[in-house]
Amino acid sequence: MFDQPDLKGTFQLNLIIDKEWVGVTNEPCTSISTEFPEEVGIAFPNINQNEVYHVFGKTPELSSYLFVVIAGRYECVTAEEKYGDMELRLFSRRSLFTFAKE
């Protein structure tokens, strides 16, 4: 893949991840389910009992190097104040979460 700052696109991601994990992309998660939506079910017939299906919103146009996908055993701290209408969050590995809260 190459990147050129003047070439931009929109991104929308769906993740299948472990129930214990957190999934994060540039846009908020719009739904979490233990079943696939009907239109997706043909390609993926079932979800393991330890997995969930996350649907994320579509990004505005942005360069591909700014698109983020994070999945794993994370904890989240949410700031009390917002930046405009944007919620500010910090994700940390669970083993380091006590330091993130400080």
N, C-alpha and C positions, 0 to 999 in steps of 0.2 A: 504494500500500500504506500502511496506517496501522499504528500500533503502540500497544498498550495493555499496560503491564507485567503486569497480572493475567491477560492472555490469553497462553497459552504453547502450544507444540506441539513435536513431534519433527521432525527433518529428516534426510533421507538423500540423499546426492548421488552421482551417477556423472559422471565427466568424460571427455571425449575431448580429449586435449591432445597437443601435439608431444612426441616422444620425448626431446627435449633439455630439456623443461620439468619443473618440480616442481609437483605439485598438493597443496594443503593445505586441510583443513576442520577443524572442531572435533573430529572423531573421526578415529582412525587409518585409513589406507588398508588395506583387507582383501585386495585383490588388484589386480594390474596385468596386463593381457593385451593381445596384439595382435589378439585376436578378441573379438567380442561373445558373451556367454552366449546360449544358444539362445533363451531367452524374450525377449531384447532384439533379436535379429538380424532380426526381421521389420520393425521400425521403422527400423533402421539396417542396411542389407544388408552393408556392408563398411567397413573402416577403412583409411584411407590408409596406405601403407607407412611414413610418417614420424610416425604417430600411435599412441598407446596408450590403452587404456580403463582408467580407475581406478574402483574401487568403494570407497566409504567406509562406515564403520559408522554406525548410527543414533544420533543424539544423545539425551540425556535431554531431558525437557521444558525448553524455554528460550524466552525472548522472541526474536522474529524479528530484532531489532537486534543480538543477540549472535551470530547465525550468520555464519560467515566462510567465504569462498571466495577462495583465492589461487592463481594459476597464472602461471607465468612462468619465466624463467631465473634461478633462485635457487640459492644454496648454503646449507647448513645446518650450524650448530654445535650440538651436543648437550651439555648440562651433564653433568658427571660424577655429580652427585647428583640425586635425584628429589625432588619435592614430594609426599609420600605415595607413591602409586603412579603419579603423573603425571610423564612425561618432559618436561623443560624444553628447548625448542629455540628458536634464534634464526635467522631466515631473512634473508638479505641478497642484494641484487643481486650477481651475480658480479663486477662491476666494483669493488665496495666490500668484497668478502669479506675482504681482508687486514685491514681495520679491525675487522670483526666478530669475528675470532679473538682480538683483543687483549683 
